[in-house]
Amino acid sequence: MILPVAPLLVPLGTSLLCTLTSNSVQLQRKISLLGSLLLLGTAIVLGVQVADHQSISLASGSWPLPFGIEVVVDRLGALLVFVAALMVLICTLWQMGDVDPAHSSFFYPLLHGLVAGSCAAFIAADLFNLYVWFEVALICSLGLLAQGGTLKHLDATLKYFALNLVGTLLLLTAVALLYGATGHLNFNALAMSVQYVNPAIMQAVTGLLILAFLVKAAAFPFFAWLPASYHTLPAPSLALFSALLSKIGICALIRTLSSIFHPSPEPLLSMLGIIAVLSMIVGVLGAAYHWDLRRILAFHSISQVGYMLLAMALSTRAGDAAAIFFALHHSLVKAGLFLCAAMIFKLSGHYDLRKVGGLYAEKPGLAAIFLLLALSLVGIPPFSGFWGKYLIVRECLVQGEYLWAFLALLVGALTFYSMMKIWLEAFWKPHPSAGWQAAKIVKPIPVTTGLCLLSVIILAIGLFPEPLIGFVNDAANHLRGHAP
Amino acid sequence: MGRLSNNCKEARAPLANVFISCVPSLLFLGLILSLYHVPLPWTFVLPWVPSLNVDLDVYIDGLSAQFLLLITGIGSLVFFYARGYLAGHPKAKRLFILLVLFLFAMIGAVVSDNLLVLFVFWELTSVLSFLLVGFNHEDVGSRKSAQQAILVTGVGGLFLLAGFILLGEIAGTYSIQAFLHSPSVLINDSRLGVVLVLIFVGAFTKSAQFPFHFWLPNAMAAPTPVSAYLHSATMVKLGIYLLARLDTAFSDIIFWEYALVGTGTLTAVFAAVQTVYERDLKRILAWSTIATLGTLVMLVGLPGHGAALATVALFFAHALYKAPLFFVAGNLDHGAGTREIDKLTGMRHYMPWTATAALVAALSMAGLPLTFGFVAKDAISFAKAQAEVLHLVSYATVFVNVVSVAVAAIAAIHIFWGHDTIPRKSHPHEAPASMIIPPLMLVLCGIVFGLAPTLIDPLLGAAAKAMSPEFDATTVNMAYDLAPVIEVTLGTIALGLLVYLRWDWLHERLSRITFLEKVGPEGWYLAIMDTLPVIAARLTRIVQHGILPRYLMTMLVTVAVLLLVLLTAADPPWLWPPSTNLGVPVASASLLIIVGGLAACFVRDHLVLLLVGGLVGFGSAVLFMFTGAPDLALTQFFVETVFVVVVATVLVKLRRLKIRDRQVPLEPLIRPLDLFVAMAFSLIVVVLTLLVSALPFDAQLTDFYATRSLAEAHGRNVVNLILVDFRALDTLGEISVLFFSLIAVLPLLKRIGDKRP
């Protein structure tokens, strides 16, 4: 069956077709839409499959394992592929109503390339293969960043590239060292053989690998690439970036910590915990400082990544489940918030909070959706973020990590503070210029569809969390296998 | 067409408002009817999130029923009042929608038996309160007040969540009834102290207890119906509801009693003093509400069932007199255009009905006999007598009562009696019927229940029983029978009138003492709100400086330090790799690499840099050749050559284009700090590599590739076969990388081409 590699082949094929039709934007859009829908369908089929069977896998070239490259779609992979499909669909829908003039004809190929790289990274079960797909995602996101073409964009691209390259090199070094120490690259084979390697050396090598992933996940102090580049992108692309890029790192981290190197050495987990807490605090304070909507939301991403890392640092099944739930919730909510930012930009012409206002009176619908998303990000019940935060805080308390629980809650309060800043400035405050009127949106339906879709999903997760919680619990159980 | 539909909308909007405003009345009627027919407690379970033990367990006993009656009853009148108050307001509909949502959130909070479900509704009330306080959001004061209200109660909510989770972990359930029936598990757990503190913080922020009280007077920025409903009658009592709910389980714990009695008394006294500072009737009422909330907290803390009865009686009495007084404040605002008590006197000439409502409400607030306020005071005295409280608490209560008599006198006498001597632009006028009927109905209830307390006995008894299971009906009668209370009451009223007469004098004296504002809790809040942006700015400027080399430096230093820690923490076997005879070829290849690497550091010219970089590549190829990998060496030679040739061509071409017109200032080639970091980082990576090389290598994979390549993959060059067969998927990825880099760069190159003249 070719199904397990479909999350890679579908977007790659879409990307190729979009390249071939690069002289007609209309055609590209249709192909992109079809490709996104096909990927969404694939994700749903995969989701049903993995809910029935634990996971489905494929060895490339039918070589016996661990000699061939293995691709495994498990619940975690299927979930993230679903998110990726949803995001690229929403992004495409948005582009149907609102064309960014700065986009070249290679926007769609790169967009789907990014999705292909990310999806393949979500389902890779081979360390070197994972590295390769990281590179694909990296190069495509670089291309998307450079689309603007101005000096500001190129500066962002350069920083993004240079800082990510360090992560890539660290990853490559770690892969080489791991191969040297164990002679394997396949995840299962690695999990078997790391137990026989000297634990002291293994701890350092694993540490290097984790640090490389942390660069990709934009954790403190490796996050500089994220706020250096995000604010130059148009917000719809940002929705996709924020949903995919840091999640590649997060997904890889969950996999390595829970199914390869378990039990993870204690110093490593403490290191991860400290990095998590610092990411949470530094991220949220950065968000509190900034006035540009995109920068605020970008810094929030760092802070929220901290939450996921904290859950992983607990190194329990419930912790993994919480991290997966949180990752999913964050992808959806943050994408929604970026789309809200894009709407605010369309309506008022600015991303700067000091120059916008009066939207609560003008656009109550947008205000309601923003409120839903913001409260969800903060973790106010009954929205999706509440369950994520609840799962993390509870596991911290169960494990006796009172300080971590306290900090998680404190950062929640600070998140609230900075989201409220957006609300007060953009929605409640009267617009700074008296005679201001909101710009008219030419094609409202494609633009708003994505936003409404996301809101409905987030509300549904908040009100009926049981199925998803069950799913992530199973996902975490499968990742940890029979280990404690 | 557009205008027509707009007109239709405007005509329809009030109809929608009428419909919405009937919601609480309908619920109230339904509730009354069902209370007659359904025996309490009434329970109902609906599964919600079973895997987390979070289910919609509805449990309605006397306490819940009392709250439900208040929520829907006062709600009906508030909605009715709001229709008059906001008549013609363009955003009236939004207010009604928010109020209905609030109504349901409150109902949800008081009927949930599951702590987490209770928390869900609890937070919803906070959020809705935020939106309602900020209803006049064009005004910056309203925005600040709304922000303050939600930050204080929201942070309290976080503490509450932690407390609930911990409680759930200890008890193994989130069901309140389940652990009320077996509290021993909780009481014997060492974490109980933490749990109680967390719950206290949550409840105290919500119910405006010292030191979290300051948000409530500021929340008076809300429209008056909202203040009357949320910030006097219902939401602020939620914290006390929670404490009352848990009282059965914890009432034997000394800490519980002392914390509640202490905080409640402190809050009541503090708020009573603060009342005198104010000149705005609504803020005066707000402080007196805080004083009542403090008294309620104290009563919950007192042991004995007399206290339970007093708590529920005061709940009722307060709702029956304070809500009308808020309505009166709203009417004054509406009719006279101000709430400043200095500008209001002799209003009964203009607003006779409002004056009547104010007078009767004030009688109840002052606790005069034949009002329900008196019944409540009676019950409080009985509770204190039964619980043998400290003298200090007794005096404090008397003091608080004296001030509340004075506040009642201000609301009834100062504002409405006497002659209007203040020059005004226009005559004050009476409010419409929709704003007079609600306060009159409430004060009427106060009188009816005051004359015949037996009417409401069953409900009070049932509510008190929920707080104190041994409670029996006879206690109710005993509480009402205390003759000595009359003397105390008369004394309190006399003192209160004295305070009223000297109010302005007191106000003037107290206003000179301003240190409380600076060092008080609100000062802390403001200090935090001022410092937070400063800290955020400083920190963010440190971590987000925008200088690429420093970012890189941070990353490398962090990685190096962490690796060093991880490596030394576990003390690995410090072994060299098994020594093999290196021989001249390997040594010279290594030398080539080292020379290339070093030279790269000291070369500025790009072309030369490329060439010395090539040395590293060729060195590696030589190394592969002599360490048993000739096929890899071949590939490496080929790739390296192509790379150098292609990049050199591009560089030469670029030079001809002369697009590098921006002169970059030359920096010194060796910077000591950078050199140190680079050396340290490389050293650690080298050490790690050596350590790994010293491990025995598992050659399973390489052996497989070597043996199967000819037999099954039909090729002799193993490297080629790995690329195109064994690990073809990797190659697909690498090809994609090439492809995508091309299309990523193409638009940029085009732009360069366009700029060329």
Interface residues (C-beta under 8 A of the other chain):
Chain A: L12 T19 S60 G61 W63 P66 F67 G68 I69 V71 S104 F106 P109 L110 G113 A116 G117 A120 F128 N129 V132 W133 E135 V136 I139 C140 L142 G143 L144 A146 Q147 G149 L154 L158 K159 A162 L163 V166 L170 T173 L177 G180 A181 T182 G183 H184 L185 S193 V197 N198 P199 A200 I201 Q203 A204 V205 G207 L208 L211 V215 F220 P221 F222 A224 W225 P227 A228 P265 P267 L268 M271 V282 L285 G286 A288 Y289 H290 F299 Y360 A361 P364 L375 I380 P381 P382 F386 W387 Y390 V393 R394 L397 V398 Y402 A405 F406 L409 L410 G412 A413 F416 Y417 M420 L424 F427 W428 K429 P430 P465 E466 I469 G470 N473
Chain B: W48 V49 P50 S51 L52 K91 R94 L116 F119 V120 E123 L124 V127 G134 H137 E138 V140 R143 Q147 I150 L151 G154 V155 L158 F159 L161 A162 I165 L166 E169 V194 L532 P533 I535 A536 A537 L539 T540 V543 Q544 G546 L548 Y551 L552 T554 M555 L556 T558 V559 L562 L563 V565 L566 L567 A569 A570 D571 P572 P573 V685 L688 T689 L691 V692 S693 L695 F697 D698 A699 Q700 L701 T702 F704 Y705 R708 D725 F726 R727 A728 L729 D730 G733 E734 S736 V737 F740 S741 I743 A744 V745 L746 P747 L748 K750 R751
